[in-house]
Amino acid sequence: GGQDEMRMLRAMYAEGEERLRQAGIEEAGLDAWYLLEFVTGVDKAHYYMEPDRRMEQSVAQEYEKVVNLRAEHIPLQHITGVQEFMGLGFRVSGDVLIPRQDTETLVEEALKTVKPGSIAEELEIAPGDKVLAIDNTEIEDIFDYQFLTQDTYIEMLVEKPDGEQWLLEIDKEFDEDMGIEFENGLMDEYRHCHNKCIFCFIDQMPKGMRDTLYFKDDDSRLSFLQGNYVTLTNMSDHDIDRICRYHLSPINISFQTMNPELRCKMLNNRFAGDALKKVDILNAAGIRMNGQIVLCKGVNDGKELEYSIRKLMEYLPNVESVSVVPVGLSRYREGLYPLEPFNAQDAGEIIDLIEKYQKICMKKYGTHFIQASDEWYILAGREVPEEERYDGYLQLENGVGMIRLLLDEFHDGLKRRTAEKEAGKKLSWEGTREISLATGRLAFPYLKKMSEEMMSEYPGLQIHVYEVINEFFGELITVSGLLTGQDIVKQLKDKNLGEALYLPRNVLRSGADLFLDDYTLADVEGALQVPVNIVKSSGYDLVDALLGEDASE
């Protein structure tokens, strides 16, 4: 085509941005840019080198087309079919949860189910309806909904699928459930993390895994609902107000350090230090908090760790517990902040420091407060602490006290089974039973010892315990929850697995038979030619599973 049919990049971009701004798209400039790059394939560097570069008419028309789609508020990622996570592109279709750059939009929430016999059913509210507002207040998410529906009289604005709106006046008992369940538990998309923490595990994952694994959440609502840890950098004053107003607790916070300057460096976010001031507001409102410190060698350990512990003690009793866990280092760290693994001597020093403050806190506040995760004890070659020291296992999810709990439950379960045996109760099998058990490097020595205790109690029982080294993420990753199907298959292929192989529950994605690398349970069974049973996480379940008494799922 001639000159007149060619369009300059700069002009295309300016028009795209203007069109989106008029349509009320919040990130108009950013989105116009993404679409330009998507259509033309020109990245920022090349654009700035020659913004006057001309594009074919057909390209310009294509750009106009995608800009118009975005102007209709169709998510950017559905237009491009690709979502970037940390520079990795993923294919996206209409049914994928998309992290947005912007944090909150008001979402009218479609109902998923209406409970039979509930108020909602009586009022002929049906699945697919949308709840727009309650008592003239727009609903932002599930917390607004729960808070606003407590009252004995409420007015609820509902929109039917055909667009008709009903204003319902509802008399009910205080706190009586309306019987409505929502399509997406939170009512809007989860919030994406904006930090670039030097220790982030998601940045250390290989390419090509399922996209949900690359989603970094930093969402105070998930913290409250599911126990996820948040950095507070993603929380606006509005969020803090709502947490205080609805008294959402506990909130789990990734402190990392109480030194504001160091925190900015570790999280690579210049607001990370200021975010610590939000703890003061939460504390003043009496919000319960749990803390976590991911320890990085030479960064936030030693004197810095001691400083953080002392600062955090000032928030007792509202900050109920703080766990210290070693940074997980995978083998995919190219181009990332250079971090070294801790050794046995480091681990000993860290335990000594933590135990010193446990004694101080116990004396002064009646709680141990600061906790070392199991990995430190294993690394230092020390016995894990007794149950009392874990204050009711507040930090189990962070691997604090898991081993102690497993051991105690196992011994209790074994004692009960032994008593039954002595009372003449028979097992479901007679003679001999040969099985195998596989786990990560961390729990292996404990499971081996427990298996030996079982075998000496039950002479016909033979248990082969195998340690699976994490070749997928790297040998420094020792927890069973990060093992992959391929490592399990590769390392157990020629082993004697007996009549069944038992694996811990946490190797699978919650609610699905999928390993981290998308191997299914059936894939592993097929490759190893043996039934694979999943053992729930308690010590009691372990005893029952090894005895073949029906605790596998």
C-alpha positions in Angstrom: 0.0 0.0 0.0 1.1 3.7 -0.5 2.3 6.1 2.2 -1.3 7.3 2.9 -2.5 3.9 3.9 0.3 3.3 6.4 -0.3 4.4 10.0 2.4 5.5 12.5 2.7 3.5 15.7 2.7 6.7 17.8 -0.6 7.8 16.3 -2.2 4.3 16.7 -1.1 4.2 20.4 -2.4 7.7 21.1 -5.8 7.0 19.6 -6.1 3.6 21.4 -5.3 5.2 24.7 -7.9 8.0 24.1 -10.6 5.5 23.1 -10.0 3.4 26.3 -9.9 6.5 28.5 -13.3 7.6 27.2 -14.7 4.2 27.9 -13.6 4.5 31.5 -10.9 1.9 31.4 -8.8 2.5 34.5 -5.4 1.5 33.1 -6.1 3.0 29.6 -2.5 3.7 28.8 -1.2 0.3 29.9 -4.0 -1.6 28.2 -3.6 0.4 24.9 0.1 -0.4 25.1 -0.5 -4.2 25.6 -2.9 -4.4 22.8 -0.5 -2.5 20.5 2.3 -4.9 21.3 -0.1 -7.8 20.9 -1.2 -6.8 17.4 2.1 -5.4 16.0 4.6 -7.5 17.8 6.6 -4.3 18.6 8.0 -4.2 22.1 8.7 -1.1 24.2 12.4 -0.9 23.3 11.7 -1.0 19.6 8.8 1.4 19.9 10.9 4.0 21.6 13.7 3.6 19.0 11.2 4.4 16.2 7.8 5.6 17.3 7.2 7.0 13.7 7.5 3.5 12.2 4.6 2.9 9.9 2.2 0.0 10.0 0.1 -1.6 7.3 -3.5 -0.6 7.1 -4.7 -4.1 8.0 -2.6 -4.0 11.2 -4.1 -0.6 12.1 -7.6 -2.0 11.6 -6.9 -5.0 13.7 -5.6 -2.7 16.5 -8.7 -0.7 16.3 -10.8 -3.8 16.5 -9.1 -5.1 19.7 -9.2 -1.6 21.3 -13.0 -1.5 20.7 -13.3 -4.9 22.4 -11.4 -3.6 25.4 -13.5 -0.5 25.5 -16.5 -2.8 26.0 -14.8 -3.9 29.2 -13.9 -7.4 28.0 -10.8 -8.4 30.0 -7.6 -7.7 28.2 -6.4 -11.3 28.7 -9.5 -12.7 27.0 -8.8 -10.5 24.0 -5.2 -11.5 23.6 -5.8 -15.0 24.8 -2.6 -14.7 26.8 -1.8 -13.7 30.4 1.7 -12.8 31.4 3.0 -14.1 34.7 6.5 -12.9 35.5 7.3 -12.7 31.8 5.9 -16.1 31.0 2.9 -16.1 28.6 0.0 -18.4 29.3 -2.9 -19.2 27.1 -6.2 -18.0 28.6 -9.7 -18.8 27.7 -12.9 -17.3 29.1 -13.0 -19.6 32.1 -9.6 -18.8 33.6 -9.3 -16.7 36.7 -7.2 -13.7 35.7 -5.1 -11.6 38.0 -5.6 -7.9 37.3 -3.2 -5.1 37.6 -5.9 -3.0 39.2 -7.0 -4.2 42.6 -10.7 -3.9 43.2 -13.7 -3.4 41.1 -17.3 -3.7 42.3 -18.7 -6.9 41.1 -22.3 -7.9 41.0 -22.3 -11.4 42.1 -24.2 -14.2 40.4 -25.8 -16.7 42.8 -24.7 -20.3 42.5 -27.1 -22.1 44.7 -30.1 -21.2 46.9 -30.6 -23.5 49.9 -34.0 -25.3 50.0 -36.3 -24.0 52.6 -34.3 -20.8 53.0 -35.4 -17.2 53.1 -33.9 -16.7 49.6 -36.0 -19.6 48.2 -39.1 -18.2 49.8 -38.5 -14.9 48.1 -38.0 -16.7 44.8 -34.4 -15.7 44.5 -32.9 -18.2 42.1 -29.4 -19.3 40.8 -28.2 -16.8 38.2 -29.7 -13.8 40.0 -27.4 -11.0 41.0 -27.3 -9.3 44.3 -26.6 -5.6 43.5 -27.0 -3.9 46.9 -28.2 -4.4 50.4 -29.6 -1.4 52.4 -28.5 0.9 49.6 -24.9 -0.2 50.0 -23.2 -1.8 47.0 -21.6 -5.1 47.7 -17.9 -5.4 47.1 -17.4 -9.0 48.3 -18.5 -11.7 50.6 -17.6 -9.7 53.8 -19.9 -6.9 52.9 -22.6 -9.4 52.2 -22.2 -11.2 55.5 -22.0 -8.0 57.4 -25.0 -6.4 55.8 -27.2 -9.4 56.0 -26.9 -9.8 59.8 -29.8 -7.4 60.5 -33.4 -8.3 61.3 -34.7 -6.1 58.5 -32.9 -5.6 55.3 -33.7 -4.3 51.8 -32.0 -6.2 49.1 -31.7 -5.2 45.4 -31.6 -8.2 43.1 -31.3 -8.4 39.4 -32.9 -11.2 37.4 -31.2 -12.7 34.4 -33.5 -10.8 32.1 -32.4 -7.5 33.6 -35.5 -6.9 35.7 -34.6 -5.5 39.2 -36.5 -6.5 42.4 -36.2 -4.6 45.6 -37.0 -7.1 48.4 -37.9 -6.2 51.9 -36.8 -8.9 54.3 -37.7 -9.5 57.9 -35.6 -12.2 59.6 -33.9 -13.3 62.8 -30.6 -11.5 63.6 -27.7 -13.3 61.9 -30.1 -15.8 60.3 -28.6 -17.2 57.1 -30.3 -16.1 53.9 -29.4 -19.4 52.2 -27.4 -17.9 49.3 -24.2 -19.2 48.0 -22.1 -17.3 45.5 -20.5 -18.3 42.2 -17.0 -17.2 43.2 -16.5 -17.4 47.0 -14.8 -14.0 47.2 -17.1 -12.2 44.7 -14.2 -10.7 42.8 -10.9 -11.9 41.5 -8.1 -12.7 43.9 -5.5 -9.9 44.3 -2.2 -10.4 42.6 1.0 -9.7 44.5 2.9 -6.6 43.4 6.1 -7.4 45.2 9.3 -8.9 43.8 10.5 -10.6 46.9 14.1 -11.9 46.7 13.0 -15.2 48.2 9.7 -15.7 46.2 9.2 -19.4 45.4 6.9 -18.7 42.4 9.8 -16.9 40.7 11.9 -20.1 41.1 9.5 -22.4 39.3 10.3 -23.8 35.9 8.3 -22.7 32.8 5.4 -24.7 31.5 3.6 -25.8 34.6 -0.2 -25.2 35.1 -0.9 -21.5 35.2 -2.7 -21.5 38.6 0.7 -22.4 40.1 2.2 -19.1 39.0 -0.5 -17.0 40.6 0.9 -15.0 43.5 -1.9 -13.9 45.8 -1.5 -11.1 48.2 -5.1 -10.8 49.3 -6.2 -10.0 52.9 -9.5 -11.7 52.3 -7.8 -15.0 51.4 -5.7 -14.5 54.5 -8.9 -14.5 56.6 -10.7 -17.2 54.6 -7.9 -19.6 53.9 -5.0 -18.6 56.1 -2.8 -17.3 53.3 -0.1 -14.9 54.3 -0.1 -11.3 53.1 2.6 -8.6 53.0 0.2 -5.6 53.6 1.7 -3.8 50.7 -1.4 -4.5 48.6 -3.8 -3.2 51.2 -5.4 0.2 50.8 -6.6 2.3 53.8 -10.1 1.2 52.6 -9.1 -2.5 53.1 -7.7 -1.8 56.5 -10.9 0.0 57.5 -13.0 -2.9 56.4 -10.9 -5.4 58.3 -11.3 -3.3 61.4 -15.0 -2.6 60.8 -15.9 -6.3 60.1 -13.4 -7.4 62.7 -11.9 -10.0 60.3 -9.4 -12.0 62.2 -6.9 -13.6 62.3 -4.9 -11.9 59.5 -1.7 -13.7 58.6 1.1 -11.4 57.8 4.5 -12.0 56.1 6.6 -9.7 58.1 10.1 -10.9 56.9 11.7 -8.1 59.0 10.6 -5.2 61.2 13.3 -3.0 59.8 11.5 -0.8 57.2 14.5 -0.2 55.0 15.5 -3.8 54.8 11.8 -4.8 54.2 11.7 -2.5 51.1 14.9 -4.2 49.8 13.6 -7.8 50.5 10.2 -7.2 48.9 11.6 -4.9 46.2 8.8 -2.5 46.9 9.4 1.0 48.1 6.2 1.0 50.2 7.0 -2.2 52.0 8.5 -0.4 55.0 5.5 2.0 55.4 3.2 -1.0 55.2 4.3 -1.9 58.7 2.4 1.1 60.0 -0.7 -0.8 59.1 0.1 -3.3 61.8 -0.3 -0.5 64.3 -3.8 0.3 63.1 -4.8 -3.4 63.1 -3.3 -3.8 66.6 -5.2 -0.8 67.9 -8.4 -2.3 66.6 -7.7 -5.6 68.4 -7.4 -7.6 65.2 -5.6 -11.0 65.9 -2.6 -11.6 63.7 -0.1 -14.4 63.0 3.3 -13.6 61.5 5.8 -15.3 59.4 9.5 -14.5 58.7 11.1 -16.2 55.7 14.8 -16.2 56.8 17.4 -15.4 54.1 21.0 -16.1 55.0 23.0 -12.9 55.5 19.9 -10.7 54.9 17.3 -10.8 57.7 19.0 -13.3 60.1 21.3 -12.7 63.0 21.0 -9.2 64.6 18.2 -8.4 62.2 16.2 -11.4 63.3 16.7 -10.5 66.9 15.5 -6.9 66.3 12.4 -8.2 64.5 11.5 -10.6 67.3 11.8 -7.8 69.9 9.7 -5.4 67.8 7.0 -8.0 67.2 6.8 -8.8 70.9 5.5 -5.3 71.4 2.3 -6.4 69.6 1.5 -9.2 72.0 -1.2 -10.4 72.6 -2.8 -9.4 69.3 0.1 -10.9 67.3 -0.4 -14.4 68.6 2.5 -16.2 67.1 5.4 -15.7 64.6 7.1 -18.5 62.7 10.6 -18.4 61.3 11.1 -20.6 58.2 14.1 -21.0 56.0 13.9 -19.7 52.5 13.1 -22.4 49.9 15.8 -22.5 47.2 14.9 -24.3 44.0 17.4 -24.9 41.2 15.8 -22.3 39.0 17.4 -19.2 40.4 19.1 -17.8 37.4 18.9 -14.0 37.3 17.5 -13.9 40.8 19.0 -12.5 44.0 21.9 -14.6 45.1 20.8 -16.5 48.2 22.7 -19.3 50.0 21.3 -22.2 51.8 21.7 -22.4 55.6 23.9 -25.1 57.1 23.7 -27.1 60.3 25.7 -24.6 62.3 23.4 -21.7 61.2 20.4 -23.7 62.1 21.7 -24.3 65.6 22.3 -20.6 66.1 18.9 -19.7 64.9 17.2 -22.3 67.2 19.2 -21.0 70.1 18.1 -17.4 69.5 14.5 -18.4 69.1 14.5 -20.6 72.2 16.1 -17.8 74.2 13.1 -15.5 73.3 10.6 -18.4 73.8 11.7 -18.5 77.4 11.4 -14.7 77.8 8.0 -14.6 76.2 6.8 -17.6 78.3 7.8 -15.9 81.5 6.4 -12.5 80.6 3.3 -13.3 78.5 2.6 -17.0 79.1 3.1 -18.0 75.5 6.2 -19.1 73.5 5.2 -16.6 70.7 8.2 -17.1 68.3 8.5 -20.5 66.6 11.1 -22.3 64.6 9.8 -24.5 61.7 10.7 -28.2 61.8 13.3 -27.8 59.1 15.7 -25.9 61.4 15.7 -28.8 63.9 16.2 -31.4 61.2 19.0 -29.3 59.7 20.7 -28.9 63.0 20.3 -32.6 63.8 18.3 -31.8 67.0 15.2 -33.4 68.5 12.0 -31.5 67.6 10.4 -29.7 70.6 7.7 -31.3 72.8 4.0 -30.4 72.2 3.7 -27.8 74.9 6.2 -25.6 73.2 4.0 -25.1 70.1 1.2 -23.2 71.9 -1.6 -25.3 70.4 0.1 -25.6 66.9 -0.9 -22.1 65.7 1.6 -22.3 62.8 1.1 -25.8 61.5 0.6 -24.6 58.0 4.1 -23.2 58.0 5.6 -26.5 58.9 5.9 -25.6 62.6 5.2 -28.6 64.8 4.1 -30.9 62.0 6.6 -33.6 62.9 5.9 -33.4 66.6 2.1 -33.7 66.0 2.6 -36.6 63.6 4.9 -38.5 66.0 2.5 -37.9 69.0 -0.6 -39.0 67.0 1.2 -42.0 65.6 2.3 -43.2 69.0 -1.1 -42.7 70.4 -2.7 -44.5 67.5 -0.3 -47.3 67.7 -0.9 -47.7 71.4 -4.7 -48.0 70.8 -4.2 -50.5 68.0 -1.9 -52.6 70.1 -4.4 -52.6 73.0 -7.1 -53.8 70.6 -4.7 -56.5 69.3 -4.0 -57.7 72.9 -7.7 -57.7 73.5 -8.0 -60.2 70.7 -9.2 -58.0 67.9 -8.2 -59.3 64.4 -6.9 -57.3 61.5 -8.4 -57.5 58.0 -5.4 -59.5 56.8 -3.6 -62.6 58.2 -0.1 -63.8 57.8 1.9 -61.2 55.9 1.4 -57.8 54.4 4.1 -56.0 52.3 3.7 -52.4 51.4 5.7 -49.3 50.6 5.7 -45.7 51.7 7.4 -42.7 50.0 8.0 -39.2 51.2 10.4 -36.2 50.9 13.8 -35.9 52.5 12.5 -33.9 55.4 10.1 -36.5 56.9 11.9 -39.6 55.7 13.9 -40.4 58.8 10.8 -40.0 61.0 8.6 -42.2 58.8 11.4 -44.8 58.6 11.6 -44.9 62.4 7.8 -45.1 62.8 7.6 -47.9 60.3 10.2 -49.8 62.2 8.2 -49.5 65.4 5.1 -50.8 63.5 6.9 -53.7 62.1 8.3 -54.8 65.5 4.7 -54.6 66.9 3.3 -56.5 63.9 5.7 -59.3 62.8 3.8 -60.1 59.6 4.0 -56.5 58.4 6.8 -55.4 56.0 7.1 -51.7 55.1 9.6 -50.4 52.6 10.1 -46.6 53.2 11.6 -44.7 50.3 13.0 -41.2 50.2 12.2 -39.2 47.1 14.8 -36.6 46.2 13.3 -33.5 44.6 15.1 -33.4 41.2 12.3 -31.4 39.7 12.8 -28.3 41.9 16.2 -29.1 43.2 17.6 -31.2 46.1 17.3 -28.3 48.6 13.5 -28.6 48.5 12.8 -31.4 50.9 9.1 -31.1 51.8 6.8 -33.8 50.5 4.2 -31.2 49.4 6.5 -30.1 46.5 7.2 -33.6 45.2 6.2 -34.3 41.6 4.7 -37.3 39.9 7.7 -37.7 37.6 10.2 -37.8 40.5 8.2 -40.4 42.3 7.9 -42.5 39.2 11.5 -42.2 38.2 12.9 -43.0 41.6 10.6 -45.8 42.6 10.4 -47.6 39.2 12.7 -50.5 40.1 12.0 -50.6 43.8 10.1 -53.2 45.6 6.7 -51.6 46.3 4.8 -54.6 47.7 1.1 -54.7 47.2 0.5 -51.0 47.4 2.4 -47.7 47.6 1.3 -45.1 50.2 1.8 -41.3 49.6 1.1 -38.4 51.8 -2.0 -36.3 51.1 -0.1 -33.1 50.4 1.5 -34.4 47.2 -1.8 -33.8 45.5 -3.6 -30.6 44.7 -6.4 -30.1 47.1 -9.6 -31.5 45.7 -8.0 -33.2 42.7 -5.9 -36.2 41.8 -3.2 -34.0 40.3 0.5 -33.8 41.2 2.3 -30.4 40.8 3.6 -31.4 37.4 0.1 -32.4 36.2 0.8 -36.2 36.5 -2.4 -37.8 37.7 -2.7 -40.5 40.3 -3.6 -42.9 37.5 -0.4 -42.0 35.6 1.7 -42.9 38.6 -0.2 -46.1 39.2 0.2 -47.1 35.6 3.9 -46.3 35.5 4.7 -48.1 38.7 2.2 -51.0 38.2 0.9 -50.8 41.7 -2.1 -49.3 43.5 -1.3 -45.9 45.0 -3.1 -45.0 48.2 -3.2 -41.5 49.6 -2.8 -41.2 53.4 -4.5 -38.3 55.2 -2.1 -36.1 57.2 -2.7 -37.3 60.7 -0.6 -39.9 62.6 -3.7 -41.9 63.4 -4.5 -42.2 59.7 -0.9 -43.3 59.1 -1.2 -46.1 61.6 -4.5 -47.3 60.1 -3.2 -47.0 56.5 -0.1 -49.1 57.2 -2.2 -51.7 58.9 -4.5 -51.8 55.9 -7.4 -50.6 58.1 -9.1 -48.3 55.6 -7.7 -44.8 56.2 -6.6 -44.2 52.7 -8.8 -41.9 50.7 
